Amino acid sequence: MPHKESRPSNKTTRQDGWDRPSTYREPVGGAREPGPPADEVAPMADVIVDLLAPDDVSVVMHLYNQIFRPPRGEDDFLRRYLGRHNVIQMVARLEGRAVGFVLGFELKPRVFYLWFIGVLSANRRQGIASQLLDAFHHWAKDNDYETVRCECFNRQRAMLHLALNNDYDVIGLRYDSDHGDNLILLQKTLVAS
Ligand SMILES: CC(C)(COP(=O)(O)OP(=O)(O)OC[C@H]1O[C@@H](n2cnc3c(N)ncnc32)[C@H](O)[C@@H]1OP(=O)(O)O)[C@@H](O)C(=O)NCCC(=O)NCCS
């Protein structure tokens, strides 16, 4: 995946003292080989990935509520981020329109956590989540994380396929009493390139 512009490891310091990665707009994508004719397979969408500040949750909330149930309010996101190191919110835009997002934060030193990833249903299978993941993994690697972990339910088949396609390993299973279901634990090692 080409990364043509500066990555968020180029830190800027805001006046409020919060040292955060500079917001960046990174054209990603176009890395796939040309596929079958467009009437057979949805064409690859070249998205711009924006890195948002942790307190900028409005777009993320709107996307989240179109993809997941039950809906969450802005406060739910802000609450979850409280006390977290390196909160990352990336939004994929197609011709300026937000179509997908990925959220994460540090789990512990060297281990980053992918909390949620989602793409609007009308825009799926166009490589958008792959481009979000690519930007997410690059950010994590550039910021000295060695692994990325995430969890999903067995029924979230698209996510399982996406994760395995992106070299995540299944490393375990845990019972989630909130949902009364098992979560599959996945981990990707970020190798140096
Ligand atoms: C999972 C999700 C983010 C994938 O987004 P996406 O933009 O459609 O994914 P991509 O187009 O980048 O897919 C990349 C690869 O993942 C796999 N994949 C993605 N969706 C798949 C599906 N429904 N069935 C099988 N494989 C799938 C494929 O290997 C695909 O490559 P291909 O299209 O060349 O075959 C999207 O389906 C989604 O938002 N689902 C609902 C939310 C969710 O379950 N999130 C995960 C829990 S946090």
The ligand as an SDF file (V2000), in Angstrom:
LIG
                    3D

 48 50  0  0  0  0  0  0  0  0999 V2000
  -15.4420   -6.3850    8.2600 C   0  0  0  0  0  0  0  0  0  0  0  0
  -15.5770   -5.1420    7.3710 C   0  0  0  0  0  0  0  0  0  0  0  0
  -14.9790   -3.9510    8.1030 C   0  0  0  0  0  0  0  0  0  0  0  0
  -14.7860   -5.3980    6.0540 C   0  0  0  0  0  0  0  0  0  0  0  0
  -14.8160   -4.1870    5.2880 O   0  0  0  0  0  0  0  0  0  0  0  0
  -14.5740   -4.1600    3.7160 P   0  0  0  0  0  0  0  0  0  0  0  0
  -14.1840   -2.7790    3.3370 O   0  0  0  0  0  0  0  0  0  0  0  0
  -15.7270   -4.7630    3.0100 O   0  0  0  0  0  0  0  0  0  0  0  0
  -13.3110   -5.1420    3.5490 O   0  0  0  0  0  0  0  0  0  0  0  0
  -12.3450   -5.2260    2.2960 P   0  0  0  0  0  0  0  0  0  0  0  0
  -13.0810   -4.8840    1.0470 O   0  0  0  0  0  0  0  0  0  0  0  0
  -11.1080   -4.4720    2.5890 O   0  0  0  0  0  0  0  0  0  0  0  0
  -12.0300   -6.8020    2.2820 O   0  0  0  0  0  0  0  0  0  0  0  0
  -10.7260   -7.3030    2.2730 C   0  0  0  0  0  0  0  0  0  0  0  0
  -10.7780   -8.8110    2.2860 C   0  0  0  0  0  0  0  0  0  0  0  0
  -11.4170   -9.2810    3.4790 O   0  0  0  0  0  0  0  0  0  0  0  0
  -12.2010  -10.4410    3.1490 C   0  0  0  0  0  0  0  0  0  0  0  0
  -13.6290  -10.1370    3.3010 N   0  0  0  0  0  0  0  0  0  0  0  0
  -14.1820   -8.9370    3.5880 C   0  0  0  0  0  0  0  0  0  0  0  0
  -15.5220   -9.0690    3.6770 N   0  0  0  0  0  0  0  0  0  0  0  0
  -15.8030  -10.3690    3.4490 C   0  0  0  0  0  0  0  0  0  0  0  0
  -16.9990  -11.1130    3.4190 C   0  0  0  0  0  0  0  0  0  0  0  0
  -18.1970  -10.5350    3.6450 N   0  0  0  0  0  0  0  0  0  0  0  0
  -16.9260  -12.4350    3.1530 N   0  0  0  0  0  0  0  0  0  0  0  0
  -15.7420  -13.0260    2.9260 C   0  0  0  0  0  0  0  0  0  0  0  0
  -14.5540  -12.3610    2.9360 N   0  0  0  0  0  0  0  0  0  0  0  0
  -14.5920  -11.0560    3.2030 C   0  0  0  0  0  0  0  0  0  0  0  0
  -11.9190  -10.7550    1.7110 C   0  0  0  0  0  0  0  0  0  0  0  0
  -10.7920  -11.6070    1.6790 O   0  0  0  0  0  0  0  0  0  0  0  0
  -11.5760   -9.3980    1.1600 C   0  0  0  0  0  0  0  0  0  0  0  0
  -10.7660   -9.4230    0.0140 O   0  0  0  0  0  0  0  0  0  0  0  0
  -11.4860   -9.5920   -1.4420 P   0  0  0  0  0  0  0  0  0  0  0  0
  -12.6360   -8.6250   -1.4920 O   0  0  0  0  0  0  0  0  0  0  0  0
  -10.3880   -9.2700   -2.3990 O   0  0  0  0  0  0  0  0  0  0  0  0
  -11.9500  -11.0100   -1.5080 O   0  0  0  0  0  0  0  0  0  0  0  0
  -17.0620   -4.8800    6.9880 C   0  0  0  0  0  0  0  0  0  0  0  0
  -17.6040   -6.0540    6.4610 O   0  0  0  0  0  0  0  0  0  0  0  0
  -17.9080   -4.4010    8.1470 C   0  0  0  0  0  0  0  0  0  0  0  0
  -17.9600   -3.2200    8.4360 O   0  0  0  0  0  0  0  0  0  0  0  0
  -18.6130   -5.3390    8.8140 N   0  0  0  0  0  0  0  0  0  0  0  0
  -19.4900   -4.9760    9.9220 C   0  0  0  0  0  0  0  0  0  0  0  0
  -18.7400   -4.4920   11.1320 C   0  0  0  0  0  0  0  0  0  0  0  0
  -17.8790   -5.5750   11.7560 C   0  0  0  0  0  0  0  0  0  0  0  0
  -18.2640   -6.7360   11.8710 O   0  0  0  0  0  0  0  0  0  0  0  0
  -16.6840   -5.1730   12.1760 N   0  0  0  0  0  0  0  0  0  0  0  0
  -15.7450   -6.0680   12.7970 C   0  0  0  0  0  0  0  0  0  0  0  0
  -15.8870   -6.1120   14.2700 C   0  0  0  0  0  0  0  0  0  0  0  0
  -14.9730   -4.7940   15.0390 S   0  0  0  0  0  0  0  0  0  0  0  0
  1  2  1  0
  2  3  1  0
  2  4  1  0
  2 36  1  0
  4  5  1  0
  5  6  1  0
  6  7  2  0
  6  8  1  0
  6  9  1  0
  9 10  1  0
 10 11  2  0
 10 12  1  0
 10 13  1  0
 13 14  1  0
 14 15  1  0
 15 16  1  0
 15 30  1  0
 16 17  1  0
 17 18  1  0
 17 28  1  0
 18 19  1  0
 18 27  1  0
 19 20  2  0
 20 21  1  0
 21 22  1  0
 21 27  2  0
 22 23  1  0
 22 24  2  0
 24 25  1  0
 25 26  2  0
 26 27  1  0
 28 29  1  0
 28 30  1  0
 30 31  1  0
 31 32  1  0
 32 33  2  0
 32 34  1  0
 32 35  1  0
 36 37  1  0
 36 38  1  0
 38 39  2  0
 38 40  1  0
 40 41  1  0
 41 42  1  0
 42 43  1  0
 43 44  2  0
 43 45  1  0
 45 46  1  0
 46 47  1  0
 47 48  1  0
M  END
$$$$
